[in-house]
Amino acid sequence: MTRTLRAGGFARRFLDKQLGRLPFWLLVAGLVLVRLLIAACQRVYLTPEGAPLDDMLMVRAAQSLVEGGWLGGYGAFAIAKHMGFALWLAGLHTLGLPLLVANTALWLAAAGFAAWALRPVFRGNLSRLVLFAFLAFQPFSWAPFTLRAYRDAIFPAFCLVLFAGVAGFALRIGQTKLRGGVLCAVGAGLGLAGGWLLREDGAVLLVFAGCALAVTLLFVLFSGRGRKGTNGGRPIAPQNMAQPFSDASARAVEGTLPQGAAPAPPAAVKPAASRKLARSLLALLPFAMLAAGVLGFSVANSAHYGVFMVSDLSSGSFPQAYGALAAVSRAESGDVQRVPVTRAALGKLLAEVPSLAPLQDALATGPVLNGFASKETGEYGGSFYYALRLAAQLAGKTPDAQTAQAYWQTVADEVALAVDEGRLQSESISASVLPHFTGDLLGPTVAETGSGFLAVMTFADTDPRPAESVGEADAIDAVAAFLHSQPQRGYVAGTDEPYYNTLQKAVFLLCDILTWVYRIAIWPLFVLALVGMVRLFITARRGPESGDLNPKNSDKYHIISKTAPGEPLGAKPGAPGGQRVNPMRLLAAIMLLGLLLSFLLRLVVAGVMEVAAFGIGTYVMYLAGGVPALLLFCALGSALLVKRETPQAVK
C-alpha cells in the first residue's frame, strides 16, 4: 500500500500564507517601533578611564575622524585593531543619531534583508513577517555588551547579512532573472567586508564565505546537466538550468499537455555558457567587495601613517617579532598556560637581543604592569603583545608607524641571529599573535565550547537593564554627548540599584518575557532543523520523496516545478535516465550544514581564545557573531522540514 501525504497542513499553508499589503506593512512598522522603543529605553554604558583598548579607543578614533585627522596620532594601539567601528561612530555623530537606536536600526535592517533573502522558502509575507520578528527580537540584540560603544554591538548585524545573502543567492541559482541574486551577492559582500573591518577575527567569516563560493560555483557549473532518457517512451532532451521552459513546454515533455495542444516555444534566454558565467561572477562579488574595503582602509592608513595595511598588530613585522619571542619562551620555559612569554624567558631575551634591552625599564612601569601583568604571579597574560607595544612606545622606539615596522623587523632578525648562534633556544616560529595551542588544551577547549553552546542556547547574560556608567561624571558626560546618548543616572533610594522609570520597567519586563519564549522555543527549533537538514541530504539522493508522497502531487515536490522557471528539466522519479540526485535539495542541505558549522566554529574559536589566552570565563560578546548563523539554521531547517518540498525560485 502506497503511503500518501497531504499537500496541505497548517504549517505548510502558513509558510505560503499571504497578507494584504497594507496590513503587512503596518505590522512591520509596529514591530520596528516596538524594537526601537526598547533601544530608546536603554542607556549606554561608558567607562572613560577603564577601557583604553576597547570602547575609548574607538571613541577617540571617531573623534579624530570627525576632526579630519583620520584615526589620530600614531601610538601602540592606533591601528592595532580593525577600526571599522570608529567610522560607524563618526558617521552617527555627524548625522546626530543616538548610538543605541542607530545600532538597533542596523540590526533591524539586517533582519529585514534576511527575511527578503529567504523568500524562496518563506514565500508568504505572513511567514516572512514572523521570520523578521524572530530575528529582530532575539535577546542578544539588547544584551549588556550592546550598550557599550564597542564594535561587537554591530558585528552580529554584518554576520547576519553575510549568512542571509549567501543563503539567498544559493536559493536563487535556478532563477531566470538575476536581480534577486545580485542583491543577495551585494548583501553578502557588505556583510563580509563589514565583518572583516570590524574585528580581526572577522577572517573566520572567510571560512563560510570561501566554502559557500566553492559549493556555489560547483552547482552553477555542473547542475542541470541533463542527459537523454525516456519518460514513458517519450524522449527527454538534455536541458540546462539556464534554459527555462514555459508551462506548456514542460508539460509536453512530462506528457501532461492536453491532446492536440502545441507546446509553446522555449523562452528566449541567453546561451547557457553566458548565464553560467554571469552567476559565477556574481558568486565572486562578495570577495571583490571585501578586497575593495581592505584596499580602501589600507590606502587611508598609508596616506596618514605611511603603512599600507589594515592593522599593524596582525600584519607587517610585528607578528614576526612576537612569534619569535613566544617561540623562544616555549623552548626556554616550556608551555605555560595563558603566558606567551614568561618572566624568565623575557630576562634572557632582554640580555641577548640588543634592540629589546631598552624596553626593560618600560616593561616595569605602572601602565604596563597594571594593565597586562598578573598581580599574583607578575607574569604577563595572553595580551602580552599589547604590553610589548606599549613598552616600545614608552621607550621611544616606535614614534611612527614606519619606524615601528623597522624596529620590530630588527627585533625579529636579532632573535633569529641569537638562536642561530646558540645563545637562545627556540621552537618552530609562527608569525602570529595568536596563542599557542597544545594537545593538553583540547579537553578544556571542548568543555569551554560546550559552555558557550549552552550560554547561547539559553540566551545567557541578556538582561536589558543598563548599569550605571563608571568614571568621572564630566568624562562620562563628554563621551555621552559625542555619542548623542544618555548614560544611566540615579539609584533607588537607599540601595545601589539603578533607578528605572515606569516605561523602562514595562519595556524591560517585555524583554524578560520574550527572552523566556526564546529559551523555550530555540531547542525544538534546533532539533527540527537538524532533522530537516538530515532529511534533505537523504531525499536529495532519492530525488523526490518517492513512497512518501501521493503520485498526483509528485511534480509539486520535484525539482521540476511549474512555478520555478529556470530550474533544470528532468525525469520524474523512477523514470529511466532520470535524475538520481536533486540538486536544489542537495544545495539546501549543504547550506544548512554550512550555517550550523559556522555557528559551531565561532564557539570553538571563542573557546580556544578563552582557554589559551583570556581566562575570563564564558563571555557571550565573543559568541554573538555565531548567533545569526544559529537563528537562520533553526528558521530555514524547520521551514524546509515542514514544507517537504524543494525550494522554489521566486521573481
C-alpha positions, -999 to 999 in steps of 0.1 A, spaced: 0 0 0 14 33 -11 17 59 17 3 93 9 9 127 24 -15 156 22 -1 186 3 -17 209 29 -12 211 66 -14 242 88 23 247 90 29 244 52 -1 266 44 13 291 69 46 294 51 28 304 19 0 325 35 -3 360 21 -14 391 39 -28 422 23 -1 447 15 -14 474 39 -17 451 70 17 436 63 35 469 63 15 482 92 26 451 112 62 456 101 61 492 112 47 482 145 74 457 152 101 482 142 86 508 165 85 484 195 120 473 189 133 509 186 114 517 218 133 491 236 166 506 224 154 541 233 147 530 269 181 515 273 212 537 282 248 535 271 274 520 295 306 541 295 339 537 312 361 566 300 390 557 322 386 519 321 386 508 285 416 523 267 420 494 244 383 489 237 355 514 239 376 545 244 400 535 217 371 535 192 355 567 206 388 587 204 395 574 169 359 585 159 365 620 174 397 623 154 378 613 122 352 640 129 380 665 133 396 654 100 427 636 115 419 601 103 423 577 134 445 601 153 482 602 160 502 570 159 507 550 191 509 515 203 472 510 198 463 534 169 459 507 142 464 476 164 428 467 158 405 467 128 390 501 133 358 500 111 336 507 142 353 541 145 339 550 111 305 540 122 307 561 154 320 591 134 291 588 109 265 586 137 280 617 154 279 636 121 243 626 115 233 633 151 220 598 157 219 582 191 242 552 193 218 525 207 189 535 184 212 535 153 227 502 163 193 487 166 181 502 133 211 485 117 201 451 132 165 456 120 178 464 85 198 432 86 168 412 98 146 427 70 172 418 44 173 382 58 136 379 56 136 391 20 166 369 10 149 337 22 117 343 1 123 311 -19 114 292 13 92 317 32 70 325 2 41 341 21 45 375 35 30 363 68 58 338 73 83 364 63 68 387 90 73 361 116 108 354 105 116 391 107 101 393 142 121 361 152 154 378 142 145 414 153 137 405 189 163 379 196 176 387 231 213 391 223 203 422 204 197 440 237 223 423 259 246 444 281 275 442 257 254 460 230 251 490 254 289 497 251 304 519 224 322 489 210 323 470 177 306 438 190 274 458 192 270 458 154 293 429 144 263 404 145 243 425 121 270 422 94 273 384 101 235 381 96 237 400 63 265 377 51 248 345 61 215 355 47 230 369 15 249 337 8 218 316 16 195 338 -6 220 336 -35 221 298 -33 183 295 -33 182 317 -64 207 298 -85 179 284 -108 162 318 -114 159 331 -149 163 367 -137 195 377 -119 181 407 -100 175 388 -68 208 371 -70 226 404 -75 210 419 -44 219 388 -23 255 389 -36 258 426 -27 244 419 7 269 391 13 297 414 2 286 441 26 285 416 54 319 401 46 337 434 42 320 450 72 327 420 94 364 419 84 369 456 90 352 454 124 371 426 140 405 409 135 388 375 138 363 386 111 386 365 90 367 335 104 338 346 82 361 338 52 357 301 61 320 302 55 323 326 25 350 305 9 332 272 13 300 288 0 318 301 -30 333 267 -39 299 249 -35 280 276 -54 305 275 -83 302 237 -85 264 239 -86 264 268 -111 289 250 -134 276 214 -132 240 214 -120 213 209 -146 234 188 -170 205 168 -183 210 136 -202 190 117 -227 165 93 -214 129 83 -217 98 91 -198 71 66 -205 85 61 -240 88 98 -248 123 113 -253 137 137 -227 161 162 -242 191 172 -222 185 206 -206 204 232 -187 195 251 -157 199 283 -177 173 272 -203 138 277 -188 107 262 -203 73 276 -205 44 257 -187 33 242 -219 67 230 -230 74 214 -196 40 196 -196 45 184 -231 78 167 -221 62 153 -190 32 140 -210 6 161 -193 -2 185 -222 -38 182 -234 -41 162 -266 -38 183 -297 -23 213 -279 10 225 -293 38 233 -269 49 269 -265 84 277 -278 111 279 -252 116 314 -237 143 334 -253 173 333 -230 210 339 -231 232 309 -240 239 286 -211 276 295 -210 270 332 -207 244 327 -179 267 304 -160 295 330 -164 272 357 -150 263 336 -120 299 327 -114 309 363 -114 281 371 -90 294 344 -66 328 363 -67 312 397 -60 314 394 -21 351 388 -23 356 418 -47 337 439 -22 359 426 6 390 434 -14 377 469 -20 371 475 17 405 463 27 421 483 -1 403 515 9 413 512 46 449 503 37 452 533 14 439 556 41 464 542 66 491 545 41 482 582 35 481 590 72 506 566 88 528 556 58 520 518 61 498 500 37 478 477 59 446 475 80 463 466 112 499 466 122 494 442 150 483 413 127 502 425 96 537 436 89 568 429 110 553 429 145 537 394 142 571 380 131 588 396 161 561 385 185 561 349 172 599 347 175 597 359 212 570 334 220 589 305 203 619 313 225 598 314 256 583 279 249 618 265 243 633 282 274 604 278 299 581 253 284 544 259 276 528 280 304 490 283 300 479 318 291 515 331 294 530 336 259 564 349 272 574 341 308 594 364 330 624 340 329 624 339 291 619 376 289 650 382 310 671 361 286 656 379 256 664 413 271 700 402 277 706 386 243 686 408 219 701 443 218 671 460 203 649 447 232 672 459 260 659 495 260 624 481 268 634 467 302 625 498 323 593 505 303 581 469 309 584 476 347 564 508 346 529 511 361 509 514 329 524 482 315 523 462 347 489 473 359 473 468 326 487 435 314 505 416 343 490 394 369 492 409 404 496 374 419 523 360 397 538 390 380 535 372 346 521 389 316 489 373 303 476 365 269 476 402 259 514 404 262 515 418 227 498 450 239 523 452 268 552 449 244 539 475 221 532 499 249 566 494 263 582 501 229 562 533 227 572 545 262 608 537 254 606 559 223 613 531 198 581 534 178 573 571 173 556 565 140 543 535 120 572 533 96 598 534 124 578 508 142 578 484 113 616 488 110 621 483 148 601 451 150 618 437 120 651 443 137 638 425 168 628 395 147 662 394 130 682 397 162 662 369 178 668 347 148 706 355 150 707 347 187 691 314 180 714 306 151 744 314 173 731 291 201 726 319 227 689 312 228 667 282 222 637 283 200 608 262 188 592 265 154 583 301 148 547 312 139 545 347 127 513 354 145 499 369 178 475 340 182 481 320 214 500 287 211 476 257 212 488 224 226 472 190 230 466 194 267 443 223 260 420 202 238 399 189 268 394 224 283 386 238 249 359 212 243 344 220 277 345 257 271 329 252 237 301 233 254 297 261 279 295 286 251 268 264 233 247 264 265 252 301 270 239 308 235 211 283 236 198 296 270 203 333 260 225 339 290 236 374 301 209 391 281 194 413 308 183 446 290 186 468 321 215 492 318 241 495 346 255 527 359 285 540 340 318 540 357 341 571 359 342 608 365 309 624 357 324 651 334 343 625 314 311 603 311 291 633 300 316 643 274 316 609 258 278 606 260 274 640 243 296 628 214 275 597 211 242 617 213 232 592 240 223 591 277 241 571 304 221 556 332 215 581 360 204 577 396 199 549 421 169 536 440 169 554 474 189 536 500 202 510 475 229 506 449 203 495 423 200 518 392 167 537 390 144 530 361 112 549 352 78 533 346 82 530 309 116 514 312 103 489 337 74 479 314 97 476 284 123 456 303 96 432 316 85 426 280 122 418 272 122 393 301 91 376 288 105 374 252 138 360 265 120 331 281 100 325 249 133 322 230 148 300 257 119 276 253 115 277 216 151 275 204 155 239 215 127 223 194 135 246 165 172 234 167 161 197 167 136 203 139 164 220 118 187 191 124 161 166 113 153 188 83 189 190 73 194 152 75 162 146 56 173 169 28 205 150 24 186 117 23 159 128 -1 184 146 -23 199 113 -32 164 97 -38 151 127 -57 115 135 -47 101 118 -17 91 87 -35 70 65 -13 60 94 9 40 115 -15 8 109 -34 19 104 -70 -7 130 -80 14 156 -62 48 143 -71 57 170 -95 49 197 -69 77 185 -48 102 177 -76 129 200 -87 110 205 -119 83 229 -108 59 248 -130 63 277 -106 101 276 -107 112 288 -141 149 284 -148 154 251 -129 166 222 -150 141 199 -166 145 162 -157 126 130 -155 100 120 -129 112 97 -101 119 62 -113 119 71 -150 148 56 -170 176 81 -173 160 104 -147 180 124 -122 193 104 -92 202 135 -73 180 165 -67 205 194 -70 184 220 -52 177 198 -22 214 189 -20 223 226 -22 198 234 6 212 207 28 248 219 23 237 254 30 221 243 63 252 224 72 273 255 65 252 276 88 255 250 116 292 246 112 297 284 111 279 287 145 300 259 160 332 274 146 325 306 164 320 287 196 353 268 191 373 299 183 360 317 214 367 285 234 403 284 222 409 320 230 393 317 264 414 286 274 447 297 258 447 334 263 418 352 281 409 332 312 379 354 319 351 328 316 324 324 290 315 358 277 286 360 252 300 390 235 326 368 218 299 343 208 275 368 194 289 366 159 277 330 157 241 337 168 229 348 133 240 315 118 222 296 146 190 316 141 190 312 103 198 275 107 168 270 130 144 290 108 155 276 75 159 240 86 125 239 104 107 255 74 123 231 49 113 202 71 77 214 73 74 222 36 86 188 24 94 202 -10 123 216 -30 129 253 -25 114 272 -55 127 302 -72 108 335 -69 107 366 -90 
